[in-house]
Amino acid sequence: MQQLKRFSGPLPMPQSPQIPSDGWRWFGRGLARIGSIPSIILMFAFIGFAGLARDSGFTLPETMVMVLTIWALPANVVLIGAILSKASIVTAAISVALSSIRLMPMVVAIMPEMRTEKTRKITLYLAAHFVAITAWVMALEQFRTIPKEKRIIFFLGMGSGFLVANVLLVALAFAIADDLPPLMAAGLIFVTPLYFLFSLWGSAREKQSHYAMGYGLALTPFFHWLAPQSDILLTGVAGGLLAYGTGELVRWRRG
Amino acid sequence: MTFDSYSAWYWPYLFILLAGWLPTDIWRFLGVYLAGHVKEESNLLVFARTLATSLVAAVIAKLVLYPEGALAGSPLALRLGAIALGFAVYITMGRKVYRGVIAGEALLIGGLWWTHSLPVS
């Protein structure tokens, strides 16, 4: 089969970038990452998220629009939390904006690796929408083995694949959520904190990010007690400042 | 102006777009714009990352400490034990995310089953 494919092309150089099907091959390789282990963990997290949204009283179309337009799972969870605590649209938007700030440095880090001089602006903005923890970590792993001019099409395939697969999965999860045994529903919801804890730890670029995780985890109960409606926002700002300060202090003491 | 303020069919979607999509994609789009202008080693980006990481950590902590839905009735000590075991397995066994997830889930589900702490429906 492999042999047949290789020799059946009408042109003698099937590897040439001028052949459109070559681009689709890289798009397909990106799509195929749907079957990878991190992607399957992400799917479990989204099944859990669908259960959370349903239990919180959101409709299926509302939940699908959330996943499609926001995509990043923490921002989705933060938005649901804000709505449940009867936050105003402005408070909810601020909480979501703060939880999504991390997407900016993630995009900044990945863009130079897949941008070429020929890449159109609109393509880059589309690719940026697919940036979330799983696709980002996987792209940084895979890019080393992919020719630079093929990375953007690979990333578009992977990103759109993850997004569409999980939007459809949310619909499926809504339909079967009633039939899930409570033990399984509880297990699925718990995948999200486990998965985020480890992938966040693994994707840290410097010590300060690990400090920030420690401060963020430790400060949450205090700010939840102090101001339950803005605990995530306050914890994020306080933990972030403390982590950055600790990093500076450690550097200063080492001279 | 909360999620339930108006009964118009489009209000929940408008709320999701303005309070969800806009404040999320604005950072992604800003990232594309800045990619050509800011150095990856810049201190501003280090601070942006610590702030962001701390926020996600708070999201994680809330999911474990104050869960909604099916986990709401489970013992806190079990959830803390499961996340701690998962993290220990992740750190000591080759930093594979799936290993930590399996370990944490095994303790949580085993513990819930053992203690009968979930209502059987």
Contacts between the chains, C-beta under 8 A, distances in Angstrom:
chain1	res1	chain2	res2	distance
A	37	B	97	7.7
A	37	B	98	5.1
A	38	B	97	6.3
A	38	B	98	7.8
A	41	B	97	6.2
A	41	B	98	6.1
A	41	B	101	5.9
A	51	B	69	6.0
A	51	B	70	6.6
A	52	B	68	5.9
A	52	B	69	5.4
A	55	B	68	6.3
A	55	B	69	3.7
A	55	B	70	7.2
A	56	B	68	6.4
A	56	B	69	7.4
A	59	B	12	7.8
A	61	B	13	8.0
A	62	B	12	5.3
A	62	B	13	7.1
A	62	B	16	6.6
A	65	B	13	5.8
A	65	B	16	5.5
A	65	B	17	7.9
A	66	B	16	5.5
A	66	B	20	5.9
A	69	B	16	6.8
A	69	B	17	6.4
A	69	B	20	6.4
A	69	B	21	3.7
A	69	B	24	7.9
A	69	B	25	7.6
A	70	B	16	7.7
A	70	B	20	4.6
A	70	B	21	5.7
A	70	B	24	4.9
A	71	B	24	7.4
A	72	B	24	6.0
A	74	B	55	7.6
A	74	B	56	5.2
A	74	B	59	4.8
A	75	B	20	6.8
A	75	B	23	7.9
A	75	B	24	4.9
A	76	B	20	7.4
A	77	B	59	5.8
A	77	B	63	7.2
A	78	B	59	6.3
A	79	B	16	7.2
A	79	B	19	6.3
A	79	B	20	4.7
A	81	B	62	7.2
A	82	B	19	7.2
A	83	B	2	7.6
A	83	B	3	4.4
A	83	B	15	7.7
A	84	B	68	7.5
A	86	B	2	5.3
A	86	B	3	7.9
A	86	B	4	7.9
A	87	B	2	6.8
A	88	B	1	5.4
A	88	B	2	5.8
A	89	B	1	4.7
A	89	B	2	7.2
A	89	B	15	5.9
A	89	B	18	6.0
A	89	B	19	5.1
A	90	B	1	7.7
A	92	B	3	7.9
A	92	B	15	7.6
A	92	B	19	4.0
A	92	B	20	7.9
A	93	B	18	6.3
A	93	B	19	4.2
A	93	B	22	7.0
A	93	B	23	4.8
A	94	B	23	7.5
A	96	B	19	6.0
A	96	B	20	5.7
A	96	B	23	4.5
A	96	B	24	6.2
A	97	B	23	3.5
A	97	B	24	7.6
A	97	B	26	7.3
A	97	B	27	7.4
A	98	B	51	7.6
A	98	B	55	5.6
A	99	B	52	7.9
A	99	B	55	4.9
A	99	B	56	6.9
A	99	B	59	6.5
A	100	B	23	6.1
A	100	B	24	4.2
A	100	B	27	5.0
A	100	B	28	8.0
A	101	B	27	5.8
A	101	B	48	6.0
A	101	B	51	6.0
A	101	B	52	4.8
A	101	B	55	7.2
A	102	B	27	8.0
A	102	B	48	7.3
A	102	B	49	6.5
A	102	B	51	7.7
A	102	B	52	2.6
A	102	B	53	6.6
A	102	B	55	7.1
A	102	B	56	6.6
A	103	B	24	6.9
A	103	B	27	4.6
A	103	B	28	5.1
A	103	B	31	6.5
A	103	B	52	7.8
A	104	B	27	4.2
A	104	B	28	7.2
A	104	B	30	5.4
A	104	B	31	4.3
A	104	B	34	7.1
A	104	B	48	6.4
A	105	B	31	7.1
A	105	B	45	4.9
A	105	B	48	5.1
A	105	B	49	5.2
A	105	B	52	7.1
A	106	B	31	7.0
A	107	B	27	7.5
A	107	B	28	5.3
A	107	B	30	8.0
A	107	B	31	2.7
A	107	B	32	6.0
A	107	B	35	6.7
A	108	B	31	4.9
A	108	B	34	5.4
A	108	B	35	5.0
A	108	B	38	6.1
A	108	B	40	6.8
A	108	B	45	6.8
A	109	B	40	5.9
A	111	B	31	7.0
A	111	B	32	6.0
A	111	B	35	3.6
A	111	B	36	8.0
A	112	B	35	6.1
A	115	B	35	7.3
A	121	B	32	7.9
A	124	B	32	5.0
A	125	B	28	7.9
A	125	B	29	5.8
A	125	B	32	5.6
A	128	B	25	7.7
A	128	B	28	4.0
A	128	B	29	6.2
A	128	B	31	6.1
A	128	B	32	4.9
A	129	B	25	6.1
A	129	B	28	6.0
A	131	B	28	5.7
A	131	B	31	7.6
A	182	B	70	5.6
A	182	B	118	4.6
A	182	B	119	6.5
A	182	B	120	7.0
A	182	B	121	5.9
A	183	B	109	6.0
A	183	B	112	5.8
A	183	B	113	6.3
A	183	B	118	6.1
A	185	B	69	7.3
A	185	B	70	3.8
A	186	B	70	4.3
A	186	B	71	4.9
A	186	B	74	6.3
A	186	B	108	7.3
A	186	B	109	7.4
A	186	B	112	6.1
A	186	B	118	6.2
A	187	B	105	5.5
A	187	B	108	6.4
A	187	B	109	4.9
A	189	B	63	7.7
A	189	B	67	6.7
A	189	B	69	6.1
A	189	B	70	5.7
A	189	B	71	5.1
A	190	B	63	8.0
A	190	B	71	6.3
A	190	B	79	7.3
A	190	B	82	6.9
A	190	B	104	7.1
A	190	B	105	6.5
A	190	B	108	5.3
A	191	B	101	6.1
A	191	B	105	6.9
A	192	B	63	6.0
A	193	B	60	4.7
A	193	B	63	4.2
A	193	B	64	5.1
A	193	B	83	6.4
A	194	B	82	7.7
A	194	B	83	6.6
A	194	B	86	5.0
A	194	B	100	6.3
A	194	B	101	4.8
A	194	B	104	4.5
A	194	B	105	7.1
A	195	B	97	6.5
A	195	B	101	5.9
A	196	B	56	6.3
A	196	B	59	7.1
A	196	B	60	5.2
A	197	B	60	5.4
A	197	B	83	6.7
A	197	B	86	7.4
A	197	B	87	6.2
A	197	B	90	7.9
A	197	B	100	7.8
A	198	B	86	7.4
A	198	B	87	7.2
A	198	B	90	4.6
A	198	B	95	7.8
A	198	B	97	4.5
A	198	B	100	4.8
A	198	B	101	7.3
A	199	B	97	5.6
A	200	B	53	6.5
A	200	B	56	5.6
A	200	B	57	7.2
A	200	B	60	7.6
A	201	B	87	7.9
A	201	B	90	7.4
A	202	B	95	6.0
A	202	B	97	6.9
A	204	B	53	7.0
A	205	B	49	6.7
A	206	B	46	6.4
A	206	B	49	7.5
A	208	B	46	5.9
A	208	B	49	7.1
A	208	B	50	4.8
A	209	B	49	5.6
A	209	B	50	6.3
A	209	B	53	4.6
A	211	B	50	7.1
A	212	B	49	7.6
A	212	B	50	4.1
A	212	B	51	7.5
A	212	B	53	3.9
A	212	B	54	4.2
A	212	B	57	6.7
A	213	B	53	5.7
A	213	B	54	7.3
A	213	B	57	4.6
A	214	B	57	7.8
A	215	B	54	5.9
A	215	B	57	7.5
A	216	B	53	6.8
A	216	B	54	3.8
A	216	B	55	6.9
A	216	B	56	7.3
A	216	B	57	2.7
A	216	B	58	4.9
A	216	B	60	7.8
A	216	B	61	6.8
A	217	B	57	5.0
A	217	B	58	7.8
A	217	B	60	6.8
A	217	B	61	4.8
A	219	B	58	7.4
A	220	B	57	7.6
A	220	B	58	4.9
A	220	B	61	3.6
A	220	B	62	6.2
A	220	B	65	6.6
A	221	B	61	7.5
A	221	B	65	6.3
A	223	B	58	7.7
A	224	B	62	7.1
A	224	B	65	7.2
A	224	B	66	6.8
A	231	B	58	6.8
A	231	B	62	7.1
A	232	B	55	6.2
A	232	B	58	4.6
A	232	B	59	6.2
A	232	B	62	6.7
A	233	B	55	7.7
A	235	B	54	6.5
A	235	B	55	7.2
A	235	B	57	7.6
A	235	B	58	3.8
A	235	B	61	7.7
A	236	B	51	5.9
A	236	B	52	7.7
A	236	B	54	4.9
A	236	B	55	3.3
A	236	B	58	5.7
A	237	B	51	6.7
A	237	B	54	7.8
A	238	B	54	7.7
A	239	B	50	7.6
A	239	B	51	7.9
A	239	B	54	3.1
A	239	B	55	7.8
A	239	B	57	6.6
A	239	B	58	7.1
A	240	B	47	6.9
A	240	B	50	4.5
A	240	B	51	3.2
A	240	B	52	7.4
A	240	B	53	7.4
A	240	B	54	4.4
A	240	B	55	7.4
A	241	B	50	7.9
A	241	B	51	7.7
A	243	B	50	4.1
A	243	B	53	7.4
A	243	B	54	6.2
A	244	B	46	6.8
A	244	B	47	4.9
A	244	B	50	4.7
A	244	B	51	7.9
A	247	B	46	7.2
A	247	B	50	7.4
